[in-house]
């Protein structure tokens, strides 16, 4: 394990039986409260943005906003929030996707991405990959190219990577931690 992995992992708190019995929630708020850990995380994800040639960072609601915005600033690129349906004013593009128990929909402003953009998707956790897959589809529908997907933590036992790698079509999937 690298020094940054050890630092990040040491600042993530396990919360048993949240939000329901049997679930081990990974709480990143202690990491965000630690300036050294948050800076290391931001720097590592910004390096991915630079390496992949991103011109924009997309952050997935809601913790992806917390991580993606400083990554975009550090990488010197724009930030685009991917929101739950109905949260953005004006013209939007939307993408529906299935959840374990139902469905959801995400949106971006229609004018926020162009064919000239290379987009790094940033989120805190990769679980089953449903939201990330929908965001890839949404970015492509906007005419932009996906330069990669970067997450703080991948829950390997949920197989989100296997779902996403074909969808990413060769764009890298970077996770700083796999648990």
C-alpha positions as CSV (number, residue, x, y, z in Angstrom):
1,X,0.0,0.0,0.0
2,X,1.4,3.4,-0.9
3,X,1.7,6.3,1.6
4,X,-1.2,8.2,0.1
5,X,-3.4,5.0,0.2
6,X,-2.5,4.5,3.9
7,X,-3.2,8.2,4.6
8,X,-6.6,8.2,2.8
9,X,-7.7,4.8,4.2
10,X,-6.8,5.9,7.8
11,X,-9.2,8.8,7.4
12,X,-12.2,6.8,6.2
13,X,-14.5,5.7,9.0
14,X,-16.6,2.5,8.8
15,X,-20.1,2.9,10.1
16,X,-21.9,-0.4,10.6
17,X,-25.5,-0.9,9.7
18,X,-25.9,2.5,7.9
19,X,-28.2,3.4,6.1
20,X,-29.7,-0.1,6.8
21,X,-28.7,-3.3,8.7
22,X,-26.0,-5.2,7.0
23,X,-24.4,-2.3,5.2
24,X,-20.9,-1.0,6.1
25,X,-21.0,2.7,5.2
26,X,-17.7,4.3,4.3
27,X,-17.8,7.8,5.8
28,X,-15.3,10.2,4.1
29,X,-16.1,13.2,6.4
30,X,-13.0,12.6,8.6
31,X,-10.9,12.6,5.4
32,X,-12.5,15.9,4.3
33,X,-11.9,17.4,7.7
34,X,-8.1,16.6,7.6
35,X,-6.4,19.3,5.4
36,X,-3.4,17.1,4.6
37,X,-5.5,14.1,3.6
38,X,-8.0,16.2,1.6
39,X,-5.1,18.0,-0.2
40,X,-3.4,14.7,-1.0
41,X,-6.7,13.4,-2.4
42,X,-7.3,16.5,-4.5
43,X,-3.8,16.4,-5.8
44,X,-4.0,12.7,-6.8
45,X,-7.3,13.2,-8.6
46,X,-6.1,16.4,-10.3
47,X,-3.1,14.5,-11.6
48,X,-5.5,12.0,-13.2
49,X,-7.3,15.0,-14.8
50,X,-4.1,16.3,-16.2
51,X,-2.8,12.9,-17.3
52,X,-6.1,12.2,-19.2
53,X,-6.1,15.6,-20.9
54,X,-9.4,16.6,-19.3
55,X,-10.8,20.0,-20.2
56,X,-13.7,19.6,-17.7
57,X,-14.3,17.7,-14.5
58,X,-17.8,16.3,-13.9
59,X,-18.8,15.7,-10.3
60,X,-21.6,13.3,-9.5
61,X,-24.2,14.4,-7.0
62,X,-23.5,14.8,-4.1
63,X,-20.1,13.8,-2.8
64,X,-18.7,14.0,-6.3
65,X,-19.3,17.8,-6.0
66,X,-17.2,18.0,-2.9
67,X,-14.3,16.1,-4.6
68,X,-14.7,17.3,-8.2
69,X,-14.8,21.1,-7.7
70,X,-11.3,21.3,-6.0
71,X,-9.9,18.8,-8.5
72,X,-11.1,21.0,-11.3
73,X,-9.5,24.1,-9.7
74,X,-6.3,22.3,-9.1
75,X,-6.2,21.0,-12.6
76,X,-7.1,24.4,-14.1
77,X,-10.2,23.1,-15.9
78,X,-13.9,23.8,-15.6
79,X,-16.3,21.9,-13.3
80,X,-19.8,20.6,-14.3
81,X,-22.2,19.2,-11.7
82,X,-24.3,16.2,-12.7
83,X,-27.5,16.7,-10.7
84,X,-30.5,14.6,-9.8
85,X,-33.4,15.4,-12.2
86,X,-35.3,18.6,-11.5
87,X,-32.5,20.4,-9.7
88,X,-31.1,22.5,-12.6
89,X,-32.8,25.5,-14.2
90,X,-32.9,26.0,-17.9
91,X,-32.4,23.5,-20.7
92,X,-31.0,20.2,-19.6
93,X,-30.0,16.8,-21.0
94,X,-31.1,13.9,-18.8
95,X,-30.3,10.2,-18.5
96,X,-32.4,7.7,-16.8
97,X,-30.9,4.5,-15.2
98,X,-31.9,1.6,-13.1
99,X,-31.2,1.2,-9.4
100,X,-31.4,-1.9,-7.3
101,X,-35.0,-1.0,-6.3
102,X,-36.4,1.4,-8.9
103,X,-34.9,4.0,-11.2
104,X,-33.3,7.5,-11.1
105,X,-32.5,10.2,-13.5
106,X,-29.5,12.6,-13.7
107,X,-29.1,15.9,-15.6
108,X,-26.6,18.5,-16.8
109,X,-27.1,21.8,-18.4
110,X,-27.4,21.3,-22.2
111,X,-24.8,24.0,-23.0
112,X,-22.1,23.0,-20.4
113,X,-20.3,20.5,-22.6
114,X,-19.2,20.6,-26.3
115,X,-17.6,18.4,-28.8
116,X,-14.3,20.0,-27.8
117,X,-14.4,18.8,-24.2
118,X,-12.6,15.8,-22.7
119,X,-14.3,15.0,-19.4
120,X,-13.0,13.3,-16.3
121,X,-15.9,12.0,-14.1
122,X,-15.1,12.2,-10.4
123,X,-17.0,10.6,-7.6
124,X,-16.2,9.3,-4.1
125,X,-17.2,5.7,-4.4
126,X,-17.6,3.2,-7.3
127,X,-20.2,0.6,-6.2
128,X,-22.3,-1.1,-8.8
129,X,-21.5,1.6,-11.4
130,X,-25.0,2.6,-12.4
131,X,-24.7,6.3,-11.8
132,X,-21.3,6.4,-13.4
133,X,-22.6,4.5,-16.4
134,X,-25.5,6.9,-16.8
135,X,-23.0,9.9,-16.6
136,X,-20.9,8.4,-19.3
137,X,-23.9,8.2,-21.5
138,X,-25.0,11.7,-20.6
139,X,-21.6,13.2,-21.4
140,X,-21.5,11.4,-24.8
141,X,-25.0,12.6,-25.6
142,X,-23.8,16.2,-24.9
143,X,-21.2,15.6,-27.6
144,X,-18.2,15.5,-25.3
145,X,-15.5,12.7,-24.9
146,X,-15.0,10.9,-21.7
147,X,-11.3,11.0,-20.8
148,X,-11.7,8.8,-17.7
149,X,-13.4,8.1,-14.5
150,X,-11.6,8.6,-11.1
151,X,-12.9,7.7,-7.7
152,X,-11.5,7.8,-4.2
153,X,-12.7,4.3,-3.4
154,X,-13.9,1.3,-5.3
155,X,-16.1,-1.4,-3.6
156,X,-14.5,-4.3,-5.5
157,X,-17.0,-6.9,-4.3
158,X,-19.9,-5.0,-6.1
159,X,-18.2,-5.4,-9.6
160,X,-18.8,-1.9,-10.8
161,X,-15.5,-2.0,-12.7
162,X,-16.6,-5.0,-14.8
163,X,-19.8,-3.1,-15.7
164,X,-18.0,0.2,-16.6
165,X,-14.9,-0.9,-18.5
166,X,-16.8,-1.8,-21.7
167,X,-18.8,1.4,-21.4
168,X,-15.6,3.5,-20.9
169,X,-14.3,2.2,-24.3
170,X,-10.6,2.4,-23.2
171,X,-10.8,5.5,-21.1
172,X,-9.1,4.7,-17.8
173,X,-10.9,3.9,-14.6
174,X,-8.8,5.1,-11.7
175,X,-9.6,4.2,-8.1
176,X,-7.2,5.4,-5.4
177,X,-8.4,2.7,-3.0
178,X,-10.1,-0.7,-3.5
179,X,-11.9,-2.2,-0.5
